[in-house]
Amino acid sequence: MRKAATAEGDLLSLARLSLNHAWLLHAIGRYDEAISVAEPGRDVLHKAGLSATLGCQLLATLSESLFALGRWDEAEARVEEAREHQPTGVFAAYGQLIAGQLAAARGDLARAHECLRQAPNVIESRLGVAQLVLPYALLSAELALAERRFDDVIAVTISGLQVPGGHGDASYSWALLTTGARALGLVHNRARTFGESFDDQELRAALTLAAESLPTSAPPWHAHATQFVAELDSLDRPSLQWRDVVEAWDSAGEPYRMAYARLRLAEAELDRRNKKAGRQVLWAADELATRLGAGRLRDEIAHLAHRARLDLAARPAPPPPVTELRRLGLTNREAEVLKLLTRGFSNRQIATELFITVKTVSVHVSRILMKLHAPSRSAAAATAHRLRLFPEED
């Protein structure tokens, strides 16, 4: 289809193909590939005269993938680029909701609320925008959770999941469910603290029923599902099932959720008096959150550290690096991937060369970019050449 559209010079079809392809790749957690499709797609949409409409949707999808990979400054830049096109209606709402998610993660709740205020009128006044219901509900729930309005979180979760045709991207449904389950756990904790009675059977059953209807085949869906189970399992006491959640999010390659999973695992280890293990995991969570600029999560980490009387600044000095690669924190496999990346290999070519899956390569590339503080593959390759990491390649 793409070849035919290219041959015929059908820019509208090419534009729609780029948007749909990028969105589908993002939806199943193939974020690097979504970015590689969306980046050139921006030029196609511009040539088709669609920058202020479908182009803004593409930029929002691009921003979401960058956000998932922990490349938050780039994600914000893409949102700002969309705003420069002065989109209106539904084309403006999607970008606003992504910007709100980013602001909430950074701890800027005032800006997140402003983004949310700019989206609801569009959603309420237009038909056929079911794909925006869950992003809107998720941002609403995240803000309510940050402000400890737990009953509002649960109400938004239930109502958001009941909207006909609103399920769209399963990652949003899962994210909303895990947020609702987390709020349920905090309500439990509040009830215990104040000696209140709280019957959650009906609510738990509703959340579980919704979870059973969602797919788990893509890495982020599996990670969300694993987290959902751990959230419910932690209602009475922090669960060591968070070890599985850490592994699942590491596999999915989303640094923000990797940090959150480590926070909850640290909580479970400390609850069982495993102070050494809890301290190590909490330090790892803090390192990730600090690197991302996740202000809200860092506050939660600091709160747990204070409760456990741990000094986050008292990390042991790392052992002296054996090589420059070790100093950068690259594993042997990441070094192999970076070496091929500097030769200009695509993810698929790297996968073939190393006998691993394309998804695994994508995860390695994301981690390499984070560790090198590189905004792109080309920047990572340039850094490798500048530092002469592979002198035999020079």
C-alpha positions as CSV (number, residue, x, y, z in Angstrom):
1,M,0.0,0.0,0.0
2,R,2.8,2.4,0.9
3,K,4.6,1.6,-2.4
4,A,1.5,2.2,-4.4
5,A,0.8,5.5,-2.6
6,T,4.4,6.6,-3.2
7,A,4.3,5.7,-6.8
8,E,1.1,7.6,-7.4
9,G,2.3,10.6,-5.3
10,D,-0.8,10.1,-3.0
11,L,0.4,12.3,-0.1
12,L,-2.9,12.0,1.8
13,S,-2.7,8.2,1.8
14,L,1.0,8.3,2.8
15,A,0.2,10.7,5.6
16,R,-2.5,8.4,7.0
17,L,-0.2,5.4,6.7
18,S,2.5,7.1,8.6
19,L,0.1,8.2,11.4
20,N,-1.5,4.8,11.7
21,H,1.7,2.9,11.5
22,A,3.4,5.0,14.2
23,W,0.3,4.8,16.5
24,L,0.2,1.0,16.2
25,L,3.9,0.6,16.9
26,H,3.5,2.9,19.9
27,A,0.4,1.0,21.2
28,I,2.3,-2.3,21.4
29,G,5.4,-0.8,23.0
30,R,7.7,-0.7,20.0
31,Y,8.6,2.9,20.8
32,D,11.9,3.2,18.9
33,E,10.2,1.9,15.8
34,A,7.3,4.3,16.3
35,I,9.7,7.2,16.4
36,S,11.6,6.0,13.3
37,V,8.2,6.0,11.4
38,A,6.9,9.2,12.9
39,E,10.0,11.4,12.3
40,P,10.0,11.1,8.5
41,G,6.2,11.1,8.6
42,R,6.3,14.7,9.8
43,D,7.6,15.8,6.4
44,V,5.0,13.9,4.5
45,L,2.2,15.5,6.5
46,H,3.7,18.9,6.0
47,K,3.8,18.4,2.2
48,A,0.2,17.2,2.3
49,G,-0.8,20.4,4.0
50,L,-2.0,18.5,7.1
51,S,0.5,19.9,9.7
52,A,-2.3,21.5,11.8
53,T,-4.5,18.4,11.8
54,L,-3.2,14.9,11.3
55,G,0.3,16.3,11.7
56,C,-0.4,17.3,15.3
57,Q,-1.8,13.8,16.0
58,L,1.5,12.3,14.6
59,L,3.5,14.7,16.8
60,A,1.5,13.7,19.8
61,T,2.1,10.0,19.1
62,L,5.8,10.8,18.6
63,S,5.8,12.7,21.9
64,E,4.2,9.7,23.7
65,S,6.9,7.3,22.5
66,L,9.6,9.7,23.5
67,F,7.9,10.1,26.9
68,A,7.8,6.3,27.4
69,L,11.5,6.0,26.6
70,G,12.4,8.7,29.2
71,R,13.4,11.3,26.6
72,W,11.2,13.9,28.2
73,D,12.8,17.1,26.9
74,E,12.4,15.8,23.3
75,A,8.8,14.8,24.1
76,E,8.0,18.3,25.3
77,A,9.7,19.8,22.2
78,R,7.4,17.8,19.9
79,V,4.3,19.0,21.9
80,E,5.5,22.6,21.5
81,E,6.1,22.0,17.8
82,A,2.5,20.9,17.5
83,R,1.3,24.0,19.3
84,E,3.1,26.2,16.8
85,H,0.8,24.8,14.1
86,Q,-2.2,26.3,16.1
87,P,-4.4,23.2,15.9
88,T,-8.0,23.4,17.0
89,G,-10.6,21.0,18.2
90,V,-9.8,17.4,18.7
91,F,-6.4,17.9,17.0
92,A,-5.3,20.2,19.9
93,A,-6.7,18.0,22.7
94,Y,-4.5,15.0,22.2
95,G,-1.3,17.1,22.5
96,Q,-2.6,18.9,25.5
97,L,-3.3,15.6,27.3
98,I,0.2,14.3,26.6
99,A,1.7,17.6,27.8
100,G,-0.4,17.2,31.0
101,Q,0.9,13.7,31.6
102,L,4.5,15.0,31.2
103,A,3.9,17.9,33.5
104,A,2.3,15.7,36.1
105,A,5.2,13.2,36.0
106,R,7.6,16.1,36.5
107,G,5.6,17.3,39.5
108,D,4.2,20.5,37.9
109,L,0.6,19.9,38.9
110,A,-0.5,23.5,38.1
111,R,0.5,23.1,34.5
112,A,-1.0,19.6,34.3
113,H,-4.3,21.1,35.5
114,E,-4.1,23.8,32.9
115,C,-3.5,21.2,30.1
116,L,-6.5,19.3,31.4
117,R,-8.7,22.4,31.4
118,Q,-7.9,23.0,27.8
119,A,-9.0,19.5,26.7
120,P,-12.5,18.8,28.2
121,N,-14.5,21.3,26.2
122,V,-13.2,19.7,23.0
123,I,-14.0,16.2,24.2
124,E,-17.5,17.1,25.5
125,S,-18.5,19.1,22.4
126,R,-17.4,16.7,19.7
127,L,-18.6,13.2,18.7
128,G,-16.3,10.5,17.5
129,V,-13.4,11.2,19.9
130,A,-13.6,8.1,22.0
131,Q,-9.9,7.7,21.6
132,L,-9.4,10.7,23.8
133,V,-11.6,9.5,26.7
134,L,-9.0,7.3,28.3
135,P,-6.1,9.8,28.0
136,Y,-8.4,12.4,29.6
137,A,-9.5,10.0,32.3
138,L,-5.9,8.9,33.0
139,L,-4.6,12.5,33.5
140,S,-7.6,13.3,35.7
141,A,-6.9,10.2,37.8
142,E,-3.2,10.9,38.0
143,L,-3.9,14.5,39.3
144,A,-6.5,13.2,41.8
145,L,-4.0,10.6,43.0
146,A,-1.2,13.3,43.4
147,E,-3.6,15.4,45.4
148,R,-4.7,12.4,47.5
149,R,-8.3,12.6,46.3
150,F,-8.6,8.8,46.2
151,D,-12.3,8.6,45.9
152,D,-12.1,10.7,42.7
153,V,-9.4,8.4,41.3
154,I,-11.6,5.4,41.7
155,A,-14.7,7.2,40.3
156,V,-12.8,8.4,37.2
157,T,-11.3,4.9,36.7
158,I,-14.7,3.2,36.7
159,S,-16.4,5.8,34.5
160,G,-13.5,6.0,32.0
161,L,-13.6,2.3,31.4
162,Q,-17.3,2.2,30.9
163,V,-17.3,4.7,27.9
164,P,-18.5,2.8,24.8
165,G,-15.7,2.6,22.2
166,G,-13.3,4.3,24.5
167,H,-10.8,1.5,24.9
168,G,-8.6,2.3,21.9
169,D,-5.0,1.8,23.1
170,A,-5.0,-1.0,25.7
171,S,-2.0,0.7,27.4
172,Y,-4.3,3.5,28.5
173,S,-6.9,1.1,29.8
174,W,-4.2,-0.8,31.8
175,A,-2.6,2.5,33.1
176,L,-6.0,3.6,34.3
177,L,-6.7,0.3,36.0
178,T,-3.3,0.3,37.8
179,T,-3.9,3.9,38.9
180,G,-7.3,2.9,40.3
181,A,-5.8,-0.1,42.0
182,R,-3.1,2.0,43.6
183,A,-5.8,4.5,44.9
184,L,-7.7,1.5,46.3
185,G,-4.5,0.5,48.2
186,L,-4.1,4.0,49.6
187,V,-7.8,4.1,50.7
188,H,-7.1,0.8,52.5
189,N,-4.1,2.4,54.2
190,R,-6.1,5.5,55.2
191,A,-8.9,3.2,56.7
192,R,-6.4,1.3,58.7
193,T,-4.7,4.4,60.0
194,F,-7.9,5.9,61.2
195,G,-9.6,2.7,62.3
196,E,-12.3,3.0,59.7
197,S,-14.2,0.1,58.1
198,F,-13.9,-0.2,54.3
199,D,-15.6,-2.8,52.1
200,D,-13.8,-3.0,48.8
201,Q,-15.2,-6.3,47.5
202,E,-17.5,-4.7,44.9
203,L,-14.9,-2.3,43.7
204,R,-12.2,-4.8,43.5
205,A,-14.4,-7.1,41.6
206,A,-15.2,-4.3,39.1
207,L,-11.5,-3.6,38.5
208,T,-10.7,-7.3,38.2
209,L,-13.5,-7.8,35.7
210,A,-12.2,-4.9,33.6
211,A,-8.6,-6.3,33.7
212,E,-9.8,-9.7,32.5
213,S,-11.1,-8.2,29.3
214,L,-7.8,-6.6,28.4
215,P,-4.9,-8.1,26.3
216,T,-1.5,-8.9,27.8
217,S,0.5,-9.9,24.7
218,A,2.6,-6.7,24.2
219,P,5.4,-6.0,26.7
220,P,3.8,-2.9,28.2
221,W,0.4,-4.6,28.5
222,H,2.0,-7.6,30.3
223,A,3.9,-5.2,32.6
224,H,0.7,-3.3,33.4
225,A,-1.1,-6.6,34.1
226,T,1.7,-7.7,36.4
227,Q,1.6,-4.4,38.2
228,F,-2.2,-4.5,38.5
229,V,-1.9,-7.9,40.3
230,A,0.8,-6.5,42.6
231,E,-1.2,-3.4,43.4
232,L,-4.2,-5.6,44.6
233,D,-1.9,-8.0,46.3
234,S,-0.4,-5.1,48.3
235,L,-3.7,-3.9,49.7
236,D,-3.0,-5.3,53.1
237,R,0.8,-5.5,53.1
238,P,3.4,-4.5,50.5
239,S,3.9,-7.6,48.3
240,L,7.2,-9.0,47.0
241,Q,5.4,-9.6,43.7
242,W,6.9,-6.2,42.9
243,R,10.0,-8.2,41.9
244,D,8.0,-9.5,38.9
245,V,6.8,-6.0,38.2
246,V,10.4,-4.7,38.1
247,E,11.4,-7.4,35.7
248,A,8.3,-6.8,33.5
249,W,8.9,-3.0,33.2
250,D,12.6,-3.5,32.6
251,S,11.7,-5.8,29.7
252,A,9.2,-3.2,28.4
253,G,11.9,-0.5,28.7
254,E,10.0,2.3,30.2
255,P,12.2,4.1,32.8
256,Y,9.5,6.0,34.6
257,R,7.6,2.9,35.4
258,M,10.8,1.0,36.1
259,A,11.5,3.6,38.8
260,Y,8.0,3.3,40.3
261,A,8.2,-0.5,40.4
262,R,11.5,-0.2,42.2
263,L,10.0,2.2,44.7
264,R,7.2,-0.3,45.5
265,L,9.7,-3.2,45.7
266,A,11.8,-1.2,48.1
267,E,8.7,-0.6,50.2
268,A,8.0,-4.4,50.3
269,E,11.6,-5.3,51.2
270,L,11.8,-2.7,54.0
271,D,8.4,-3.8,55.3
272,R,10.0,-7.3,55.8
273,R,13.1,-5.7,57.5
274,N,15.2,-6.5,54.5
275,K,16.9,-3.1,54.9
276,K,20.0,-3.9,52.7
277,A,17.9,-5.0,49.8
278,G,15.4,-2.2,50.3
279,R,18.1,0.4,50.3
280,Q,19.7,-0.9,47.1
281,V,16.4,-0.9,45.3
282,L,15.4,2.5,46.5
283,W,18.8,4.0,45.4
284,A,18.2,2.5,42.0
285,A,14.7,4.0,41.9
286,D,16.1,7.4,42.9
287,E,18.8,7.3,40.3
288,L,16.2,6.6,37.6
289,A,13.8,9.3,38.8
290,T,16.6,11.9,39.1
291,R,17.8,11.2,35.6
292,L,14.3,11.6,34.3
293,G,13.5,14.7,36.3
294,A,10.5,12.9,37.8
295,G,9.8,15.3,40.6
296,R,6.7,13.7,41.9
297,L,8.2,10.3,42.0
298,R,11.3,11.6,43.7
299,D,9.1,13.1,46.4
300,E,7.6,9.6,47.1
301,I,11.0,8.0,47.1
302,A,12.3,10.7,49.6
303,H,9.2,10.1,51.8
304,L,9.9,6.3,52.0
305,A,13.6,7.0,52.6
306,H,12.7,9.3,55.5
307,R,10.3,6.7,57.0
308,A,12.9,4.0,56.8
309,R,15.7,6.4,58.0
310,L,17.7,5.9,54.9
311,D,20.1,8.6,53.5
312,L,19.6,8.7,49.7
313,A,22.8,10.7,49.4
314,A,24.9,8.1,51.1
315,R,25.3,5.8,48.2
316,P,28.5,3.8,48.1
317,A,31.0,5.0,45.5
318,P,30.9,2.8,42.4
319,P,33.9,0.6,41.7
320,P,36.6,2.1,39.4
321,P,35.7,1.5,35.8
322,V,37.5,-1.1,33.9
323,T,37.0,0.6,30.6
324,E,35.3,3.7,29.3
325,L,32.3,1.5,28.4
326,R,32.0,0.5,32.0
327,R,32.3,4.1,33.2
328,L,29.3,4.9,31.0
329,G,27.4,2.0,32.6
330,L,27.1,0.0,29.4
331,T,26.7,-3.8,29.7
332,N,28.5,-6.1,27.4
333,R,25.4,-6.6,25.3
334,E,24.7,-2.9,25.1
335,A,28.3,-2.3,24.0
336,E,27.7,-4.8,21.2
337,V,24.5,-3.1,20.1
338,L,26.2,0.4,20.2
339,K,29.1,-0.9,18.1
340,L,26.7,-2.0,15.4
341,L,24.7,1.2,15.8
342,T,27.8,3.2,15.1
343,R,28.1,1.3,11.8
344,G,24.7,2.5,10.8
345,F,22.9,-0.8,11.4
346,S,19.1,-0.7,11.7
347,N,17.4,-2.4,14.7
348,R,16.5,-5.3,12.4
349,Q,20.0,-5.6,11.1
350,I,21.4,-5.6,14.7
351,A,18.9,-8.2,15.7
352,T,20.0,-10.5,12.9
353,E,23.6,-9.9,13.6
354,L,23.3,-10.7,17.4
355,F,20.6,-13.4,17.1
356,I,18.1,-11.5,19.3
357,T,14.6,-10.0,18.6
358,V,14.0,-6.5,17.2
359,K,12.1,-5.7,20.4
360,T,15.1,-6.6,22.6
361,V,17.3,-4.4,20.4
362,S,14.9,-1.6,20.8
363,V,15.1,-1.9,24.6
364,H,18.9,-1.9,24.5
365,V,19.0,1.1,22.2
366,S,16.7,3.0,24.6
367,R,19.0,2.3,27.5
368,I,22.1,3.2,25.5
369,L,20.5,6.6,24.6
370,M,19.7,7.2,28.3
371,K,23.1,6.2,29.6
372,L,24.9,8.3,27.0
373,H,22.4,11.2,27.5
374,A,22.0,11.1,23.7
375,P,18.8,12.5,22.1
376,S,19.1,10.2,19.0
377,R,20.8,7.2,17.5
378,S,23.1,9.5,15.5
379,A,24.0,11.5,18.6
380,A,24.9,8.2,20.4
381,A,27.1,7.2,17.4
382,A,28.8,10.6,17.5
383,T,29.4,10.2,21.2
384,A,30.9,6.7,20.6
385,H,33.3,8.1,18.0
386,R,34.2,11.1,20.1
387,L,35.1,8.9,23.1
388,R,36.8,6.4,20.8
389,L,34.8,3.6,22.4
390,F,35.6,1.3,19.4
391,P,38.9,2.5,18.1
392,E,39.1,-0.3,15.6
393,E,36.0,1.2,13.9
394,D,37.6,4.7,13.5
